[in-house]
Amino acid sequence: MEPTRIESLLDFQTYFGGDYRPATYEVQLDPTTNAIGTVAPSGRYYLYGCLRHFYANGGGICYIVSVGSYRDDADVEFGDIAPPTGLRGGLERLAQVDEVTLLLAPDGVLLDPSDGPPTTLGSLQAAALTQCETLQDRFVIMDLSQGNQATSVSFDPIAGFRNAIGTNSLKYGSAYYPWLQTIYRPTVHFRHLNFVDDSAVPIPVGTLNTLLSGPNADDLNALVPATRDADATVQTVITAVNIGAMIGSDALSLDRDNFAALTEHFLSLLERLRQVQPAASSDPADVATFEANVRQHFGNLLLLPRALALALPTLDANTGLPAEVNQAIASLQTDAGLRAAIVRLIELEKDPDSLAASDRAATAVDADYSTLSDTVWLAPDGDLAVADIDAVDPPLAGGTDLRLQALNAATAIQGSFDAIAAAVLSLYEAAAFLANEAETQLFANHPVMKAAAEQVQKVMSTLPCSGAVAGIYAKTDRLRGVWKAPANVSVTDVVGPVVKINDADQADLNVHPTGKSVNAIRTFAGKGTLVWGARTLAGNDNEWRYVPVRRFFNMAEESIKKSTEAFVFEPNDANTWVRVRAMIENFLTLQWRAGALAGGKPEQAFFVKVGLGETMTAQDILEGRMIVEIGMAVVRPAEFIILKFAHKMQVS
């Protein structure tokens, strides 16, 4: 759980992988009216999408703290600080990183049920605010856990947030509402959709096949079973490659998401074999462990090309495949190069090195490949038994080292694997093409299925707004300065806010008896979607009401603290005081010239005091303290521009 520094989305993918995709989506459907209701993915996480939104809106260097894995059956955990676990532990780890200036946890919105009070998220956000006040060098951007829902008489996500956040350290954070509908629409496949009725009871297949009535209904209804059958064909090809006997940490599980990467799978298995460490000693137990590791990894590697070769007669015997796939099988049966590759594979498996590394006899190889005997996959006339195929001649020269024997055999087998894998992939691609075509026709023409896919995409492209807002903070800091309010800035890669807000709604967000202001994200005609607020949660505090004021103080305090470290243990006398004051005044003068401080002259914009009788007593000097007092008149944003109009009497 160490913070990882990244500079781009590619860095994130390198360290942590890509976006999470749910295995299934439960789609609520009324079979009577064909109306699509709610969509519930089997799992949901927001970090990747929000990070993508962060970079799209101007973000730069950031730190990622991984607190768990993406799984359908995993819940986001609040955790603890000792030992550090969950989001709370990740937050504690970030306290050790001095470079951090903004904190956000997009997946924190998953800590509480969507229809309940955000108490757990509130605890996490309160802890983040406390960290900011303790370190005084960072700021929290907060999401509302129900920020994708509008306020109503029976439900108020804004009130829930305000109740959960508490009252401490509010000037160190800001909140934004509502969530955003982004353009990041995932690809939706029919095979991932599970349809249920209003009572969450699965809708029968027969009902889904006959949803439509009226003109052309039969043709449109037929698209549903056609797509289902085409998907089943693809699964038939995948299932034919039986690698269920693989064991250990490198065991594969093939599906439609990774089947096309057969070569990458083989190379990964080969690399795992290369990484087997020699026996720690000549002790029989260590030697036995070493040999078991070699045989496990080599056995897994052998199983992949063998399973691919055995899939060919299995698919050939299947009478339920579509004509296009059968034609592809017939074409492969006349491929002399493929036959030679299969025979070569069997010869290599019978090589002494292979047999030693896999701890098998040649008769076991014959049994494994028995379904290929006397078929066109071994000889054009179908008159060649596996038992008649001898070991490769000349034999491989792997020596007596078991690991070297396994590596030599694996390297030799790779050529046969490439040819056999290409053949099986051609069958998979033929089946996948038919499935994709059927699915395209279904989603383009069947109105109910089209609506279901669009609703899934809409739900999955909805993101908490903190990622985009953090990107806007970073871009504004870079282009204008930290004292410029990160507001009245358009949000990139969005369709719009999930909830539409008007002036009256925003008045309730901005001003509240508790002072807990929530910044609005709004859509304006001709302008697009804009961040339309720059208040901290300390809305009743005139000094710390605005985000740029708090963040400028963070920046100035941190910069001055670091620069004065050079004077630690210097003589605590007037010469040092003059140097310290001059250095700080020079820094603040530069900030004044850049527009961060208000005043016609530097002395009107800031002051720096240090000296005996001014900020220190003789006792302070005896106790080793140099006390510097700094005051800054930071510019405030013009949140409201008020225009007053009046009649002027005619004078000429």
Helices and strands as residue ranges (DSSP letters): E 4-6, H 9-16, E 25-30, E 35-41, H 47-56, E 62-64, E 80-81, E 84-85, H 86-94, E 102-103, G 106-110, H 119-135, E 139-142, H 157-165, G 170-172, E 173-177, E 180-182, G 190-192, E 193-196, H 205-208, H 217-240, G 259-261, H 262-274, H 284-316, H 323-333, H 336-349, H 352-358, H 362-368, G 370-372, G 386-388, H 402-445, H 447-460, E 462-463, H 466-479, E 489-490, E 494-497, H 503-510, E 519-524, E 528-532, H 547-564, G 565-567, H 574-594, H 602-605, E 606-610, H 618-622, E 628-632
